[in-house]
Amino acid sequence: MRDQSGDRRPLLRGASANLVRAGLSCGSLLVIGFTVLLAARVVVRLGPVTVAVAAALLVAALLLPVVDALRRIGIPRGLSAFITVLGLLAVLTGPLVLLGARVAGQFGDLGRQLDEGVGRTRSWLIRGPAPLDARQLDQLWRELRGALVDAAPAPVVGASLVAETLGAAALAVVLLFLLLKDGRQMWGWLVGRLPERHRGRADRAGRAGWAAVAGYVRGTVIIAAVDALGVGLALLVVGVPLVLPLALLTFVAAFVPIVGATLAGAAAVLVALVADGPVAALVVLAAVIGVQQVEGNLLQPLIMGRTVRLHPAVILIAVAAGTVLAGVAGAVAAVPLCAAAYQIALALSGEAGPASCTPSSPTH
């Protein structure tokens, strides 16, 4: 009789080898996942510092071409960086001062308009096509106001939050100046710490990632400005109050892909509903949808081009993960981080990324 053990032994050895390889792969994934989770916890723990560093990097990617332009006309790099930072502060504080003055001047009229708008909306909901019970509506309104009051931070917590915000803003400004002035030297020093055989590859990968971030930030600023202008003009034509704050909110919210535009549009529609009634709200809603359609179908492909080649599903997951890990700051930084990681992976794998030769890269 033929001994079958000799036939089975190679199969068992092959199965054991496959199990060993699968175990090693799973162990490697667990180690990588644990490392990423630990790094994320550290980043979240250092929240204000992380936000300051991320903000400085994103703004530096936007303003580096300005510094280069000033440098080409003969201004020293340190002075060019200082002038650029001062110009940025002037651009940011000017609208805020104007906004505060306008809101303060309209505060009394705004309170009266909101009271009247709440009354009109309540009457429409009670007598409209799908009437609601008045007592249930009043109870819902009281619960909503109570929830808003409970959600407001305590005075001590609010003061601590303001102090952390101001400290992070000051750190971001200083880091921005240093990045604009010495960013290339910093990158050269970092690459120089690597083994010589890896320096060229790391340099190309860093350039590709930086160019992706720069292209994303510049494109987002242009798209955000167009969105804010379109929504602001619609609010102005309809006669909705708080046009400037809502336009500014639309501009800022555009930096959170997909989710930000939806929330800003909902805020504009809600203000129009409360202030001017359902017809104005419907007009504003149509304008917001029109602006978002123009953005998604025309501006995004035209302005972004192939700089950020990420599927909308990837963007949505990245925004959700960033929000869970680091709140609004994580949602803002998630997409440029993913875009940079994708371009770095392409450069390391030997494929030419579309943004790898952008002149605003850190080592150009």
Beta strands, then each sheet from edge to edge (+ up, - down):
end
